[in-house]
C-alpha cells in the first residue's frame, strides 16, 4: 500500500550539491523513522542517514557526516537528503526506506523506494 518514490538524482561535479526527495503515497510517514541508503555497482547497500519520526533526532554514517543533512516535512509526506561537497565516492543509487526502529540493518526497514541515481564526476 505505501509507496516511496525518490527523485532529484543526476550528474554533478565534485564539490557540488544536490538535494534528493522521497515522496510517500498510499499512507503516511508520520510516526515512522525514515532512512536513506545507497548502493554503488558491485558493492553492498550501505546506510547513509536516519531521522526519527519528528525530525528531531538524526544520525549519519561517518562517510557523509558533516556533508549530508536528512530532513522531513510530515505535512508534505516527504523526506529529503541534502548533499553538499559531493565526492566521486558518493556515486550510487540512493534509496529511502521506512522503519519503526533505530538500527542500520536493511532487514529492519519494511518499505523501500525504487532508488534515484547520483553520479559525481571528478
C-alpha positions as CSV (number, residue, x, y, z in Angstrom):
1,X,0.0,0.0,0.0
2,X,2.7,2.5,1.0
3,X,4.8,3.7,-1.9
4,X,8.1,5.6,-1.6
5,X,9.4,7.5,-4.7
6,X,12.8,9.1,-4.8
7,X,13.7,11.9,-7.1
8,X,16.3,14.6,-7.6
9,X,19.3,12.5,-8.6
10,X,21.5,13.4,-11.5
11,X,25.0,14.1,-12.7
12,X,27.0,16.7,-10.7
13,X,30.6,17.8,-10.5
14,X,32.8,17.0,-7.5
15,X,32.3,19.7,-4.8
16,X,28.7,20.4,-6.0
17,X,25.4,20.0,-4.2
18,X,22.3,18.0,-4.7
19,X,19.0,17.5,-2.8
20,X,17.1,14.3,-3.0
21,X,13.4,13.9,-2.2
22,X,11.4,10.9,-1.1
23,X,7.6,11.3,-1.6
24,X,5.3,8.9,0.2
25,X,1.8,7.9,-1.0
26,X,-0.8,5.4,0.0
27,X,0.0,6.0,3.6
28,X,1.7,8.5,5.9
29,X,5.3,8.5,7.1
30,X,4.4,10.5,10.3
31,X,5.0,8.2,13.3
32,X,7.8,6.3,11.5
33,X,11.5,6.8,11.4
34,X,12.9,7.3,7.8
35,X,16.3,6.5,6.5
36,X,18.5,6.8,3.4
37,X,20.7,4.1,2.0
38,X,22.9,3.9,-1.1
39,X,24.4,1.2,-3.3
40,X,27.3,1.5,-5.7
41,X,27.9,-1.0,-8.6
42,X,29.4,-4.2,-7.2
43,X,29.1,-3.1,-3.6
44,X,26.7,-3.9,-0.7
45,X,24.0,-1.5,0.1
46,X,25.1,0.9,2.9
47,X,23.5,3.1,5.4
48,X,23.6,6.8,4.9
49,X,21.3,8.7,7.3
50,X,18.3,8.2,9.6
51,X,15.7,10.6,11.1
52,X,13.3,9.9,13.9
53,X,9.6,10.5,13.3
54,X,9.7,14.2,14.2
55,X,13.0,15.1,12.6
56,X,14.4,16.0,16.0
57,X,17.0,13.2,16.2
58,X,19.3,12.3,13.3
59,X,22.2,10.0,12.8
60,X,24.7,9.6,9.9
61,X,27.3,7.3,8.6
62,X,30.9,8.5,9.2
63,X,31.5,8.9,5.4
64,X,28.8,11.6,5.0
65,X,28.7,13.2,8.4
66,X,29.1,17.0,8.1
67,X,28.3,16.9,4.4
68,X,24.8,15.4,4.2
69,X,21.6,16.5,6.1
70,X,18.4,14.5,6.4
71,X,15.2,16.4,7.0
72,X,11.5,15.8,6.7
73,X,8.2,17.5,6.2
74,X,5.5,15.3,7.6
75,X,2.8,17.6,6.4
76,X,4.0,17.0,2.8
77,X,4.7,13.3,3.5
78,X,8.2,13.9,2.2
79,X,11.8,13.2,3.3
80,X,14.9,15.0,2.0
81,X,18.6,14.4,1.8
82,X,20.7,17.5,1.2
83,X,24.1,16.6,-0.1
84,X,27.0,19.1,-0.1
85,X,30.6,18.8,-1.0
86,X,29.9,15.8,-3.2
87,X,32.8,13.4,-4.0
88,X,33.1,10.7,-6.7
89,X,32.8,8.1,-3.9
90,X,29.3,9.3,-3.3
91,X,28.2,7.9,-6.7
92,X,25.5,5.4,-6.1
93,X,21.8,4.5,-6.3
94,X,20.1,6.2,-3.4
95,X,17.1,4.7,-1.6
96,X,14.8,5.9,1.1
97,X,13.1,3.4,3.5
98,X,10.8,3.3,6.5
99,X,11.4,1.7,9.9
100,X,10.0,1.7,13.4
101,X,13.4,1.1,14.8
102,X,16.8,2.8,15.3
103,X,19.3,0.4,13.7
104,X,21.1,0.5,10.4
105,X,20.4,-3.1,9.2
106,X,18.5,-3.3,5.9
107,X,16.3,-6.0,7.4
108,X,14.8,-3.5,9.9
109,X,13.2,-1.5,7.1
110,X,9.8,-2.6,5.7
111,X,9.2,-0.3,2.7
112,X,11.7,0.9,0.1
113,X,11.7,3.2,-2.8
114,X,12.9,2.3,-6.3
115,X,16.1,4.5,-6.0
116,X,17.4,7.5,-7.7
117,X,20.9,7.7,-9.3
118,X,23.5,10.1,-8.2
119,X,26.7,10.4,-10.3
120,X,29.5,12.6,-9.2
121,X,32.2,13.4,-11.8
122,X,35.8,14.0,-10.9
